[in-house]
Amino acid sequence: MTEAMRRALRHAAIVVFCLHVVIALFAWRSWGRFGRGNILVWMDFPASLAFLQLTGGKLLAASLLLGGLQWAAVGALLTYLLGRTVRR
């Protein structure tokens, strides 16, 4: 894997992680007490299965960390696949 590809994967993962944080915080602040937990669980599925039992701030923290890592991996994977397709 070239240095340019590693850099693209790293940047994609960071951007997608930050985008997830912004969207999760927006959902947390704009939805009511009942709905916001449901939104975070569905947004981060299947990673949310690891933190379904949490409530309140712990749910938000777990969603930001585990869900963010999940979406960062998805973003990096899609970037890798797109990069391999374009280079052929």
Summary of the structure (lengths in Angstrom):
residues: 88
radius of gyration: 15.1
end to end distance: 14.1
largest distance: 49.1
contacts: 245
relative contact order: 0.17
helix: 85%
strand: 0%
